[in-house]
Amino acid sequence: MEKMQVTIRGDSMWPSLKDGQEIICSPYNGQTIFLNQVVIFTHPFNNSIIAAKRVKQIQDRKLFVEGDNPDPTASDDSHNFGWINFESVIAVAD
């Protein structure tokens, strides 16, 4: 499976992942997604936005994702847009 490189933009994943940091990901093709894994996905309300967040809950083929930043206003995540579908996932961080 070919890997892909993703550049983190913004501070929602700070301090784990910093703005401008590059991470290596595997394209999502149905493999198991685990709790606390970082996923890359299309934003549920705007398909032109690609986001990276950490999986906090998995239920009924849906994911609840959050940013790592302890400031609750620093991340647009499932607290704002709700659960995301597995079909929105583009890649998983290695």
Short mmCIF file of the C-alpha atoms (twelve columns), coordinates in Angstrom:
data_MODEL
# 
_entry.id   MODEL 
# 
loop_
_atom_site.group_PDB 
_atom_site.id 
_atom_site.type_symbol 
_atom_site.label_atom_id 
_atom_site.label_alt_id 
_atom_site.label_comp_id 
_atom_site.label_asym_id 
_atom_site.label_seq_id 
_atom_site.Cartn_x 
_atom_site.Cartn_y 
_atom_site.Cartn_z 
_atom_site.pdbx_PDB_model_num 
ATOM 1  C CA . MET A 1  0.000   0.000  0.000  1 
ATOM 2  C CA . GLU A 2  1.396   3.372  -0.981 1 
ATOM 3  C CA . LYS A 3  1.848   5.924  1.813  1 
ATOM 4  C CA . MET A 4  0.857   9.570  1.625  1 
ATOM 5  C CA . GLN A 5  2.292   12.633 3.315  1 
ATOM 6  C CA . VAL A 6  -0.081  15.080 5.009  1 
ATOM 7  C CA . THR A 7  0.871   18.543 6.281  1 
ATOM 8  C CA . ILE A 8  -0.846  19.660 9.483  1 
ATOM 9  C CA . ARG A 9  -2.343  23.152 9.272  1 
ATOM 10 C CA . GLY A 10 -3.465  25.035 12.365 1 
ATOM 11 C CA . ASP A 11 -3.171  24.378 16.088 1 
ATOM 12 C CA . SER A 12 -6.089  22.021 16.752 1 
ATOM 13 C CA . MET A 13 -3.762  19.019 17.152 1 
ATOM 14 C CA . TRP A 14 -1.143  20.857 19.246 1 
ATOM 15 C CA . PRO A 15 0.902   19.770 21.201 1 
ATOM 16 C CA . SER A 16 0.980   16.314 19.537 1 
ATOM 17 C CA . LEU A 17 1.107   17.628 15.973 1 
ATOM 18 C CA . LYS A 18 2.261   21.136 15.217 1 
ATOM 19 C CA . ASP A 19 1.305   23.560 12.450 1 
ATOM 20 C CA . GLY A 20 3.412   22.741 9.392  1 
ATOM 21 C CA . GLN A 21 4.414   19.286 10.627 1 
ATOM 22 C CA . GLU A 22 4.283   16.520 8.043  1 
ATOM 23 C CA . ILE A 23 2.932   13.092 8.949  1 
ATOM 24 C CA . ILE A 24 2.940   9.824  7.033  1 
ATOM 25 C CA . CYS A 25 -0.456  8.200  6.507  1 
ATOM 26 C CA . SER A 26 -1.901  5.110  4.892  1 
ATOM 27 C CA . PRO A 27 -4.844  5.618  2.538  1 
ATOM 28 C CA . TYR A 28 -8.037  4.344  4.145  1 
ATOM 29 C CA . ASN A 29 -9.389  1.281  2.373  1 
ATOM 30 C CA . GLY A 30 -11.535 -0.317 5.035  1 
ATOM 31 C CA . GLN A 31 -8.825  -1.340 7.483  1 
ATOM 32 C CA . THR A 32 -9.635  -1.273 11.197 1 
ATOM 33 C CA . ILE A 33 -9.583  2.167  12.796 1 
ATOM 34 C CA . PHE A 34 -8.552  2.236  16.447 1 
ATOM 35 C CA . LEU A 35 -9.321  4.560  19.346 1 
ATOM 36 C CA . ASN A 36 -6.745  7.356  19.685 1 
ATOM 37 C CA . GLN A 37 -5.626  6.956  16.079 1 
ATOM 38 C CA . VAL A 38 -5.337  10.135 14.012 1 
ATOM 39 C CA . VAL A 39 -7.550  10.114 10.927 1 
ATOM 40 C CA . ILE A 40 -7.587  12.405 7.907  1 
ATOM 41 C CA . PHE A 41 -11.114 13.093 6.630  1 
ATOM 42 C CA . THR A 42 -13.287 15.461 4.665  1 
ATOM 43 C CA . HIS A 43 -15.175 17.935 6.839  1 
ATOM 44 C CA . PRO A 44 -18.843 16.880 7.074  1 
ATOM 45 C CA . PHE A 45 -20.144 20.380 6.244  1 
ATOM 46 C CA . ASN A 46 -17.528 21.431 3.678  1 
ATOM 47 C CA . ASN A 47 -15.967 18.832 1.368  1 
ATOM 48 C CA . SER A 48 -13.198 21.261 0.396  1 
ATOM 49 C CA . ILE A 49 -11.795 21.092 3.955  1 
ATOM 50 C CA . ILE A 50 -9.546  18.173 4.857  1 
ATOM 51 C CA . ALA A 51 -9.017  17.726 8.608  1 
ATOM 52 C CA . ALA A 52 -6.840  15.658 10.934 1 
ATOM 53 C CA . LYS A 53 -8.283  14.668 14.322 1 
ATOM 54 C CA . ARG A 54 -7.926  11.928 16.918 1 
ATOM 55 C CA . VAL A 55 -10.572 9.187  17.201 1 
ATOM 56 C CA . LYS A 56 -12.142 9.254  20.673 1 
ATOM 57 C CA . GLN A 57 -15.185 7.014  20.135 1 
ATOM 58 C CA . ILE A 58 -16.318 4.475  17.548 1 
ATOM 59 C CA . GLN A 59 -19.950 3.451  17.212 1 
ATOM 60 C CA . ASP A 60 -22.072 2.048  14.384 1 
ATOM 61 C CA . ARG A 61 -19.481 2.790  11.652 1 
ATOM 62 C CA . LYS A 62 -19.178 6.374  12.859 1 
ATOM 63 C CA . LEU A 63 -16.316 8.188  14.566 1 
ATOM 64 C CA . PHE A 64 -16.270 10.875 17.231 1 
ATOM 65 C CA . VAL A 65 -13.100 12.876 16.632 1 
ATOM 66 C CA . GLU A 66 -11.378 15.601 18.653 1 
ATOM 67 C CA . GLY A 67 -8.365  17.840 18.360 1 
ATOM 68 C CA . ASP A 68 -5.580  17.395 20.921 1 
ATOM 69 C CA . ASN A 69 -5.374  21.075 21.868 1 
ATOM 70 C CA . PRO A 70 -6.564  21.495 25.481 1 
ATOM 71 C CA . ASP A 71 -8.231  24.799 24.540 1 
ATOM 72 C CA . PRO A 72 -11.800 23.756 23.612 1 
ATOM 73 C CA . THR A 73 -12.111 26.696 21.198 1 
ATOM 74 C CA . ALA A 74 -8.983  25.682 19.236 1 
ATOM 75 C CA . SER A 75 -10.524 22.762 17.363 1 
ATOM 76 C CA . ASP A 76 -13.430 22.360 14.979 1 
ATOM 77 C CA . ASP A 77 -14.242 18.739 15.761 1 
ATOM 78 C CA . SER A 78 -17.100 16.375 16.630 1 
ATOM 79 C CA . HIS A 79 -18.121 18.684 19.472 1 
ATOM 80 C CA . ASN A 80 -19.136 21.083 16.685 1 
ATOM 81 C CA . PHE A 81 -20.112 18.901 13.731 1 
ATOM 82 C CA . GLY A 82 -21.032 15.585 15.378 1 
ATOM 83 C CA . TRP A 83 -19.991 12.083 14.417 1 
ATOM 84 C CA . ILE A 84 -18.318 11.472 11.061 1 
ATOM 85 C CA . ASN A 85 -18.983 8.529  8.766  1 
ATOM 86 C CA . PHE A 86 -16.231 6.039  7.973  1 
ATOM 87 C CA . GLU A 87 -16.793 7.000  4.321  1 
ATOM 88 C CA . SER A 88 -15.402 10.474 5.102  1 
ATOM 89 C CA . VAL A 89 -12.029 9.031  6.127  1 
ATOM 90 C CA . ILE A 90 -9.299  9.511  3.529  1 
ATOM 91 C CA . ALA A 91 -6.308  8.184  5.475  1 
ATOM 92 C CA . VAL A 92 -5.056  7.029  8.874  1 
ATOM 93 C CA . ALA A 93 -1.806  8.218  10.435 1 
ATOM 94 C CA . ASP A 94 0.909   5.607  10.789 1 
# 
